[in-house]
Amino acid sequence: MSQLLQLPDWLCGVIIIGGFVLIAVAGLPLFQWLTAGRLHLTEAMNNDIVFFAEAIAVFYSLTVGLIAVGVWSNYSSVSDIVSADAANIASMYRDVSGYPRNPFVPTYRDRFAATPSSSSTKPGRLRCVASLPMTGRAD
């Protein structure tokens, strides 16, 4: 299974779509062979079946279209909220950066080193080289 995750996206798409097409093309003659002598369909029954299939397809397409519109609307509103939050955070950062730095409070840059942790094999992982006291002020 993990080998499938290493494939490029376009190849996964071709494999998935090709698999569905292969199942559909092989399934139609198989279905006709299995049901040819059992159902005894007439031309009038075939027209009724086509009518109901078209009606189902119309309702399905309307449903999928409305779902797509709803998803796009949610995406747009979430995008606006995230943009507003990012602007608020940037504004707060500019406001706070104007205050003088307290030399007695270590920064995150002081707490973390840029060397990879020995317990982690992922590159870019930082390890803690200093710790702050957990209770109150350190006297």
KOLVO-502480 format. One record per residue (C-alpha): residue number from 1; residue in three letters; x, y, z. Coordinates in steps of 0.05 Angstrom, whole numbers, plus 5000, padded with zeros to 4 digits. Layout:
# residues N
[NUM, 'ala', [X, Y, Z]]
...
This chain:
# residues 139
[1, 'met', [5000, 5000, 5000]]
[2, 'ser', [5056, 5049, 5015]]
[3, 'gln', [5083, 5040, 4945]]
[4, 'leu', [5019, 5069, 4918]]
[5, 'leu', [5029, 5131, 4959]]
[6, 'gln', [5097, 5142, 4925]]
[7, 'leu', [5067, 5145, 4855]]
[8, 'pro', [5057, 5213, 4822]]
[9, 'asp', [4987, 5243, 4824]]
[10, 'trp', [4975, 5238, 4749]]
[11, 'leu', [4993, 5164, 4749]]
[12, 'cys', [4946, 5150, 4807]]
[13, 'gly', [4891, 5186, 4768]]
[14, 'val', [4904, 5145, 4706]]
[15, 'ile', [4903, 5080, 4747]]
[16, 'ile', [4838, 5097, 4783]]
[17, 'ile', [4801, 5122, 4721]]
[18, 'gly', [4828, 5064, 4679]]
[19, 'gly', [4804, 5015, 4732]]
[20, 'phe', [4734, 5043, 4733]]
[21, 'val', [4731, 5044, 4657]]
[22, 'leu', [4756, 4972, 4654]]
[23, 'ile', [4703, 4949, 4704]]
[24, 'ala', [4648, 4986, 4666]]
[25, 'val', [4668, 4959, 4597]]
[26, 'ala', [4676, 4888, 4624]]
[27, 'gly', [4613, 4892, 4666]]
[28, 'leu', [4565, 4911, 4611]]
[29, 'pro', [4574, 4849, 4568]]
[30, 'leu', [4575, 4806, 4631]]
[31, 'phe', [4509, 4836, 4655]]
[32, 'gln', [4477, 4827, 4586]]
[33, 'trp', [4500, 4754, 4583]]
[34, 'leu', [4473, 4740, 4653]]
[35, 'thr', [4405, 4774, 4642]]
[36, 'ala', [4391, 4763, 4568]]
[37, 'gly', [4345, 4702, 4575]]
[38, 'arg', [4317, 4717, 4644]]
[39, 'leu', [4285, 4787, 4639]]
[40, 'his', [4250, 4785, 4570]]
[41, 'leu', [4250, 4860, 4562]]
[42, 'thr', [4207, 4892, 4507]]
[43, 'glu', [4218, 4958, 4471]]
[44, 'ala', [4165, 4993, 4512]]
[45, 'met', [4197, 4970, 4577]]
[46, 'asn', [4265, 4994, 4552]]
[47, 'asn', [4236, 5064, 4539]]
[48, 'asp', [4208, 5066, 4610]]
[49, 'ile', [4275, 5045, 4639]]
[50, 'val', [4311, 5100, 4599]]
[51, 'phe', [4260, 5152, 4623]]
[52, 'phe', [4271, 5134, 4696]]
[53, 'ala', [4346, 5132, 4688]]
[54, 'glu', [4345, 5202, 4657]]
[55, 'ala', [4302, 5228, 4714]]
[56, 'ile', [4349, 5200, 4766]]
[57, 'ala', [4408, 5230, 4728]]
[58, 'val', [4375, 5299, 4729]]
[59, 'phe', [4362, 5297, 4804]]
[60, 'tyr', [4433, 5271, 4816]]
[61, 'ser', [4464, 5327, 4775]]
[62, 'leu', [4423, 5380, 4810]]
[63, 'thr', [4443, 5352, 4878]]
[64, 'val', [4517, 5350, 4860]]
[65, 'gly', [4514, 5421, 4831]]
[66, 'leu', [4481, 5449, 4894]]
[67, 'ile', [4532, 5413, 4938]]
[68, 'ala', [4589, 5443, 4897]]
[69, 'val', [4559, 5513, 4905]]
[70, 'gly', [4553, 5502, 4980]]
[71, 'val', [4624, 5478, 4987]]
[72, 'trp', [4650, 5538, 4947]]
[73, 'ser', [4610, 5585, 4991]]
[74, 'asn', [4639, 5554, 5054]]
[75, 'tyr', [4709, 5558, 5025]]
[76, 'ser', [4701, 5631, 5008]]
[77, 'ser', [4675, 5649, 5077]]
[78, 'val', [4730, 5610, 5112]]
[79, 'ser', [4782, 5644, 5067]]
[80, 'asp', [4755, 5712, 5088]]
[81, 'ile', [4758, 5693, 5162]]
[82, 'val', [4829, 5667, 5156]]
[83, 'ser', [4851, 5730, 5119]]
[84, 'ala', [4820, 5774, 5173]]
[85, 'asp', [4854, 5733, 5228]]
[86, 'ala', [4921, 5738, 5193]]
[87, 'ala', [4914, 5813, 5187]]
[88, 'asn', [4897, 5818, 5261]]
[89, 'ile', [4957, 5775, 5280]]
[90, 'ala', [5003, 5818, 5237]]
[91, 'ser', [4976, 5881, 5268]]
[92, 'met', [4985, 5853, 5338]]
[93, 'tyr', [5056, 5832, 5321]]
[94, 'arg', [5073, 5903, 5297]]
[95, 'asp', [5042, 5932, 5360]]
[96, 'val', [5079, 5885, 5407]]
[97, 'ser', [5145, 5892, 5371]]
[98, 'gly', [5147, 5965, 5390]]
[99, 'tyr', [5154, 5947, 5464]]
[100, 'pro', [5224, 5938, 5492]]
[101, 'arg', [5248, 5867, 5502]]
[102, 'asn', [5252, 5841, 5574]]
[103, 'pro', [5322, 5814, 5584]]
[104, 'phe', [5300, 5768, 5640]]
[105, 'val', [5250, 5728, 5596]]
[106, 'pro', [5285, 5680, 5548]]
[107, 'thr', [5259, 5680, 5477]]
[108, 'tyr', [5242, 5618, 5437]]
[109, 'arg', [5306, 5630, 5398]]
[110, 'asp', [5344, 5621, 5463]]
[111, 'arg', [5305, 5558, 5482]]
[112, 'phe', [5313, 5521, 5417]]
[113, 'ala', [5375, 5502, 5379]]
[114, 'ala', [5377, 5492, 5304]]
[115, 'thr', [5407, 5423, 5310]]
[116, 'pro', [5366, 5361, 5293]]
[117, 'ser', [5344, 5319, 5351]]
[118, 'ser', [5378, 5252, 5360]]
[119, 'ser', [5311, 5217, 5372]]
[120, 'ser', [5280, 5245, 5309]]
[121, 'thr', [5300, 5223, 5239]]
[122, 'lys', [5261, 5278, 5204]]
[123, 'pro', [5304, 5336, 5180]]
[124, 'gly', [5288, 5405, 5207]]
[125, 'arg', [5263, 5381, 5274]]
[126, 'leu', [5287, 5424, 5331]]
[127, 'arg', [5306, 5400, 5401]]
[128, 'cys', [5298, 5438, 5466]]
[129, 'val', [5364, 5457, 5498]]
[130, 'ala', [5338, 5497, 5556]]
[131, 'ser', [5276, 5494, 5599]]
[132, 'leu', [5236, 5546, 5636]]
[133, 'pro', [5214, 5534, 5708]]
[134, 'met', [5143, 5506, 5712]]
[135, 'thr', [5123, 5542, 5776]]
[136, 'gly', [5120, 5617, 5787]]
[137, 'arg', [5183, 5659, 5784]]
[138, 'ala', [5252, 5630, 5790]]
[139, 'asp', [5286, 5667, 5848]]
